[in-house]
Amino acid sequence: MMSEALIGALAEHGPWVLMVFFLLYRDLQKDQATRRVLDKNTQILIEMTTMIRERLPRGGS
């Protein structure tokens, strides 16, 4: 079903359809790479926060 729609759109609109799908695919790849970097940065910040909290003196008691 999806392949029929893609073939129909390609037959009607030509290479523009391929370019749009390629650009959408590349945008998805860029978003995934950005998400991986942000997740890694978040993990590093959590580890740094934990280390700082462990080294701070305890107040009160």
Backbone hydrogen bonds, N-H to C=O, Kabsch-Sander energy under -0.5 kcal/mol:
donor,donor_aa,acceptor,acceptor_aa,energy
5,A,1,M,-1.8
6,L,2,M,-2.3
7,I,3,S,-2.7
8,G,4,E,-2.5
9,A,5,A,-2.5
10,L,6,L,-2.5
11,A,7,I,-2.6
12,E,8,G,-1.9
13,H,9,A,-2.9
14,G,10,L,-2.1
16,W,13,H,-0.9
17,V,14,G,-1.4
18,L,14,G,-0.7
19,M,15,P,-2.3
20,V,16,W,-2.4
21,F,17,V,-2.4
22,F,18,L,-2.5
23,L,19,M,-2.7
24,L,20,V,-2.4
25,Y,21,F,-2.3
26,R,22,F,-2.6
27,D,23,L,-2.2
28,L,24,L,-2.1
29,Q,25,Y,-2.2
30,K,26,R,-2.3
31,D,27,D,-2.4
32,Q,28,L,-2.3
33,A,29,Q,-2.3
34,T,30,K,-2.5
35,R,31,D,-2.4
36,R,32,Q,-2.2
37,V,33,A,-2.1
38,L,34,T,-2.6
39,D,35,R,-2.5
40,K,36,R,-2.2
41,N,37,V,-2.6
42,T,38,L,-2.3
43,Q,39,D,-2.2
44,I,40,K,-2.2
45,L,41,N,-2.5
46,I,42,T,-2.2
47,E,43,Q,-2.1
48,M,44,I,-2.5
49,T,45,L,-2.4
50,T,46,I,-2.2
51,M,47,E,-2.3
52,I,48,M,-2.4
53,R,49,T,-2.5
54,E,50,T,-2.0
55,R,51,M,-1.3
56,L,52,I,-1.3
61,S,59,G,-1.3
